[in-house]
Amino acid sequence: MKAVLCKAFGPPETLVYEDVPSPVPGKGEVVISVKAASVNFPDVLIIENKYQMKPQLPFSPGSELAGVVKEVGEGVKRFKPGDKVIAFTGAGAFAEEVKTEAERLIPMPEGMDFKIAASFILTYGTSDHALRDRAQLKAGETLLVLGAAGGVGIAAIEIGKALGAKVIACASSADKLEVCRQHGADEVINYATEDLRERIKAITGGKGVDVVYDPVGGPYTELALRSTAWRGRLLVVGFAAGDIPKIPLNLTLLKGCSIVGVFWGDFTKREPKEFVQSVMQLGKWFTEGRLKPHITATFPLEKAADALKMMAARQVKGKVVLVPG
């Protein structure tokens, strides 16, 4: 089989596309024939050795895929060959076949195609855990989404609307903000050309926002925190801007607000029952038409480096998908 391999940490162009042996499932494992794999911003960081998860070299990047079960190992009862599944693997998804633990599999919802399925669980799972669990977002509250045109950002917009919140989407260009409107944003802010704090103040009548969803970091985090309402919650989702902010902690005292960490990957392992409930809710919203993943582009598997470059250059609205074969 073919796989994209990272043999030495570096930029996307250092990846190679090679033949590797087909995997064989062990006890509790399955092998999946990959039909689609999505690209996420952490994939860019992982291959450059800039992420908290550091796979042993060589490895195939990619953490999110959809496909068909090819073979099951000893003790696997929930799945059988031919089942359509979604998997969150941590690494290894940029390949024609993937071996992973059966417990990492989720049955594909009816009516969902492989490209959409491969774009679903990480972004929507992260945003659901962030908004419903960590922030306890309520109907009638105001949600500010930074980096709103990205995969987790669009997911946050749609989940915020499903929960009955007013959603303000922030992005760096007019075309990105148009995508945010298409996915339900009530208000938009171009933080490349507008004063973020002044626009938030105008939109909220000076009250501020109840929840900030921040997958960006960098200079916008403190500005957004200063724009929260009393008892506001700032969700720390990621640092796509590259810089980890250093926040003056007196701000939390003055506003009675909270800075809340969101680590979806560990949540799925530490709280498996809650994770299953989250997936069930997301599946329900999808079948109701409330959640609609946005795919910017599709690349063949051998062009994974091009897809990662597009992600690194902040040119992606929603998700980019790789298709083997």
N, C-alpha and C positions, 0 to 999 in steps of 0.2 A: 504494500500500500504506500501511498504518498503522504508526506507530512511536511509542514513548515517547522523548521528547527532553529532554535537559538543555541548556537554552540559557544558563543562568547558574548558577554553583555555589550550592548552598543545600540546605535540607532537602527531603524527598520531595515535599511539597505544591507545590514550585516546578516540578516536572516537567510537561510538556505531552504531549498525545496528538494527533498530527497526521498528515495525509497527507504522504507524501514520495515522490519518484520511486523506482521499483523499481531495484535495483542491476543493473549489467551486469558480467559477469566479464571480467577482463583475463587476460593470460597467466599460467598457473599457478593461476588462481583458480576458485572455484565459487560459485554462488548457491544457497542453501538455503531451502526453504519451512519455516519454523519451526513445529513441532508442540507444543513445550514448551520453556520456558526457566526455569532455576532462579535463585533469589535467594540471593546469598552476602553475608556481612558486608562484604567489601571493596566491594560495590556501594554500600552506605550511605556509606562513607568517600569513594569516588570522586566521587560527586555533590556532596559538601561540600568537595572539594579537600583532603582530609586523607589521601590515599593516595600511595604512592610513584609509581604510574602516574598521569599527568595528561593525559587525552585533550584534544585541541583542541575548543573549543566551536564549534558545538553538536554533541552526540554522543548516541547512544542507549546507556544503560548496559546491563549484563548481559554476562557472560563465558562462560556455559555453556548449551548448547542441544542439542536433538535435533530432527531433522527429516528431510526428504526432499530429495535433490539435485534442483534445478529445471533448472539449466543449468551447463555447464562451459566454461571458457575454453581457449584454445590451449595445447596441451602437457599437458593433464591426461589421464592414462591410467588411474590407479587407480580412478577413480570415474566414474559415468555417471548421467544423469537417471533418477530412480526409486530410487536407492540410499538406504537408511536409514542415517543417520550421526549421530554425536555430534561436536560441535565445541567447542573451547575458544578463544574469540575475543579475550579481553581486554576488549572492549567491543562493543556493537552487537546483543546478543542479544535485547533487549526490542523486537522488531519482527516483522512478519509475514514478512519476507524478510531474509536476511543474506548479504553477500558476504565471503568469507574465503579465505585461501590453502589450497589442497588439502592441503598438508602438515599442516594443523591438524585434519584430519578423521580420525575413527576409525570403522570399520564398527560398527554396532550389533550386540551379541551376540544370537544367537538366543534367543527367549523373553523378551526385555526390551522393555517397552512404553516409549512416548515419555516419559512423566512420570518413570519410574525412570531412563531413560537420561540425561535432562537433569539428574538429581540425582547422577550417579555419578562422572564423571571428575575433577572438581576436588577434591571432598572425599576420595574414596578414593585418588586419585592423590597428593594431598598427604600423606595419612597413611601410604601405602605407602612413599613416598620417605623420609619421616621415620623410620619404624620399622625398615624392612628395610635401607635404605641408610645413612642418617645415624647412627642409633643402634645398628645391628647387633643388634637385639633377638633374644634367644635363648630357646628353650624352657626353662621352669623359672624364668626371671627374673620380676621383679615390675614391672608397668607402672602408673604413676599417670597418669590422664587428667584434666586440668582442663577445665572447660567441657564436660563429657562428654556433655551432652544435645544439643549443637549438631551440625551436619552433619559437621564434621571429627572431632568427639569421638566420635560413634557409629561412624564409620568406623575410628577408632583402636581402639575397644573390639573391634570384630569382627576387625580384622586382628591385633591383639594375641592374641586367642584362637586365630585360625588358625595363629599362629606358636608356640602352646603356652605363652604367658605367663599369669601370674596377673594379672588386671586389677582395679584399684581405680578406680572412677569417682567424680568429684567434681562436684557441681552445687549449685544454690542453692535447690531446692525438692523436696518429696517426690514430686510428679508427674513431675518431670524425672528423678529417680533411679529411679523405677519403669520409665521408658522405657529407661534404661541397663541395668537388670536384664534386661529383655526382649531386649536385644541382646547379652547374654552376660557382663555385669560380674559378677565374683565377690564383690566387696565394694563398698559405696557410702559416701560421706561427704557430708553436707550442710554445706558450709563457711559457710553463713549462720547455722547454729545450733550447730555443733560446732567444737571446737578441732582444726584441720587437723593440726598436728604431733603432738598427743597421740593422735589416731585412727590416724595412719600408724604411729606407734610401737607402738600396741596391735595393729594388724593384722599388722605385720611382725615382731613379737616383738623390737622394738628395732633390727633390722638396717637398716631403711630400704628405699627402693625403688631399683631398678636404673635405671629410665628414667622421666623425667617428660615428658609430652606437654603443652606449654603454649601454647594458642592465646589465652590470656586476658590475661597480663601483670598489671599493677597490683600489689596487695599480696600476691597469692598466690605469685608467682614465687619470691621469696626464701624464704618459708616452705617451699615444696616443695623448693628446692635444699638447704636445711638438713636436709631429711628424706631425702636420698639416701644410699644405701649407698656403701661404698668403690668407687671407679671408676664411680660413677653418671654418667648422661648427662642433661642438661636440654636438651630440644628447644625452641628458640625458634621458634614457629609463627606467632604473631600477637599482637595487643594489643587484643582485643575490649573490655577494661575501659577502654581509652582512654589509660591511662598506661603509658609505657615505663619499666620498672624500672631502677634504678641498683643494680647488684649489688656488694657488697664482694668483691673478687677474692681475698681471703685464704680465702674459703670453698672455692674450687677447690683451693687448695694443701692445706688441712687434710683434705679428703676425697679427694684424688686424683681429683677428678671433672672433667667436661667440660661446657662450655656450647656447644651445637651449633646453628648456624643452619640453618633450613629455608626455602628459597625455591624452591618447586616450579615457579613460572612460568619462572624462568631455567633451572632444571634441564631442563625440556622442550626448551628451545632449545639449550643448551650440550651436552647429552648425549642426543641423539635416540635412539641405539641402546638406551641404558639405559632411556629412557622407554618405548620400544616393549616391552621385556621386562617392565617394570612393568605396562603395560596388559594384556599377555598373561596375567600371573599373576593380576591382578584379575579378568579375564574367566573364568579357570579357577575361581577361588574362587566367583564369582557362579553359574556353572552347577552347582557343587557345593552351592549353597544356604548357603554360609558368610557371604555378604554380602547384606544386605537393607536397602537405603536406606529411611529413615523419612521420610514426607512428612506434615507437619503440616496443611497447607492448600493449596488450589488457588484461584487468582484468575484472572479474565479479564485479558488483556493491559492493557486500559484502566485496571485497578485496580492497576497496578504500584506507585503511591505508597502504597496501603494495605499491600501486601506488604512494602515497604521499611520502613514505620513499625513493622510487627509485628516485623521483624528488629531494628530499632534499639532497640525496647523490651524486647529479650531474651525475647520471648514464643514464640520458635520452638523446637520440639523436632525435630531433624533438619533437613528442608528445606521451603521454600515454593516452589511452582511457578506460573509464569504460562503461560496457554494462549491463544494467538491465536484469534480467530474465535469 
